[in-house]
Amino acid sequence: MAHCDALFLGPHPDDVEIACSGAILRLVSSGKKVAIVDCTGGEMGSRGTAAERKQEAVAAAAALGVTERRNLDLPDTAVAVDEDSVRRLVRALRELRPQLLFAPHEKDVHPDHVAAAQLASKAWFFAGLRRYEPDLGEPHRPRMLVRYPGNTPVEPTFALDISDLAEQKAAAIRCYRSQLAGDGPRTHLVQRLDIVERAQVRDRFYGARTGCALAEPYVVDGPVLLRDLGSLLG
């Protein structure tokens, strides 16, 4: 089983693409291996069936160049930070052995996003403990846990310039055709925006704050170590 450099955890299929497609595309273009792990199949969503969401997730992963995509098969609208859920994510972390774990930020209106954020914290730590569930594989803790915001704005630690990746990101998100507005009612859409619109509005906002066209916001606890100051010089 191939290891990856970065693993992106999503509460539902499409959450990672909305928030992090630019980061994934940047990593893949530099030769890094990326995996996505979804907590649920999104089967309780107001639009699309579980089967459609699964096909869309496969298409989006291919568009992004993702090495592997898995699903923890947790119940949509009922993601819990229980022993079984933690074991499932610990197994994935130990098998895929990423150096970076990207996970939702806990500040969010969707309970599944909050639970996924808490699940990531617990599994990230326990995965590195030698005596925790040794049957799940050799211990491994990603070097850094990076948070991405979902439905609620947060103050980022850093923002990634994705100005040159706008079309590629939009194409990946559009793989989720069932979640696009089309000509139908917008009643069930978050803030009456479909997923492409939500991503573009947010990326433009953080781009405007940081001096570029589009940027993805990310949060890490504590200081970020830089090996050189080149990236700060523009």
Rosetta blueprint (number, residue, H / E / L):
1 M L
2 A L
3 H L
4 C L
5 D L
6 A E
7 L E
8 F E
9 L E
10 G E
11 P L
12 H L
13 P L
14 D L
15 D H
16 V H
17 E H
18 I H
19 A H
20 C H
21 S H
22 G H
23 A H
24 I H
25 L H
26 R H
27 L H
28 V H
29 S H
30 S L
31 G L
32 K L
33 K L
34 V E
35 A E
36 I E
37 V E
38 D E
39 C L
40 T L
41 G L
42 G L
43 E L
44 M L
45 G L
46 S L
47 R L
48 G L
49 T L
50 A H
51 A H
52 E H
53 R H
54 K H
55 Q H
56 E H
57 A H
58 V H
59 A H
60 A H
61 A H
62 A H
63 A H
64 L H
65 G L
66 V L
67 T L
68 E E
69 R E
70 R E
71 N E
72 L L
73 D L
74 L L
75 P L
76 D L
77 T L
78 A L
79 V L
80 A L
81 V L
82 D L
83 E H
84 D H
85 S H
86 V H
87 R H
88 R H
89 L H
90 V H
91 R H
92 A H
93 L H
94 R H
95 E H
96 L H
97 R L
98 P L
99 Q L
100 L E
101 L E
102 F E
103 A E
104 P E
105 H L
106 E L
107 K L
108 D L
109 V L
110 H L
111 P H
112 D H
113 H H
114 V H
115 A H
116 A H
117 A H
118 Q H
119 L H
120 A H
121 S H
122 K H
123 A H
124 W H
125 F H
126 F H
127 A L
128 G L
129 L L
130 R L
131 R L
132 Y L
133 E L
134 P H
135 D H
136 L H
137 G L
138 E L
139 P L
140 H L
141 R L
142 P L
143 R L
144 M E
145 L E
146 V E
147 R E
148 Y E
149 P L
150 G L
151 N L
152 T L
153 P L
154 V L
155 E L
156 P L
157 T L
158 F E
159 A E
160 L E
161 D E
162 I L
163 S H
164 D H
165 L H
166 A H
167 E H
168 Q H
169 K H
170 A H
171 A H
172 A H
173 I H
174 R L
175 C L
176 Y L
177 R H
178 S H
179 Q H
180 L L
181 A L
182 G L
183 D L
184 G L
185 P L
186 R L
187 T L
188 H L
189 L L
190 V H
191 Q H
192 R H
193 L L
194 D L
195 I H
196 V H
197 E H
198 R H
199 A H
200 Q H
201 V H
202 R H
203 D H
204 R H
205 F H
206 Y H
207 G H
208 A H
209 R H
210 T H
211 G L
212 C L
213 A L
214 L L
215 A E
216 E E
217 P E
218 Y E
219 V E
220 V L
221 D L
222 G L
223 P L
224 V L
225 L L
226 L L
227 R L
228 D L
229 L L
230 G H
231 S H
232 L H
233 L H
234 G L
